[in-house]
Amino acid sequence: MTLSPDTLGMIITLFTFMASGIGGVAALLAHHMKRIDARFDTVDARLTRVESELVDVKITIARLEGPQRRFQQL
């Protein structure tokens, strides 16, 4: 079975077109993943700041509600 040069050229062109399409989709997905990662990094930074402020508030409340300080008896 022989293939004509036109048929072989069409097959090669089809595979090339499919490879470039898949490469474009992969680049698009990579771009979106970078944007999503940047958003999560921003959210993580905000959560870390809020958590540290919450810990400070908890410490302050614990100091206010803690036991009364007593003088040491000799």
Sequence and secondary structure as in RCSB ss.txt:
>XXXX:A:sequence
MTLSPDTLGMIITLFTFMASGIGGVAALLAHHMKRIDARFDTVDARLTRVESELVDVKITIARLEGPQRRFQQL
>XXXX:A:secstr
    HHHHHHHHHHHHHHHHHHHHHHHHHHHHHHHHHHHHHHHHHHHHHHHHHHHHHHHHHHHHHS        
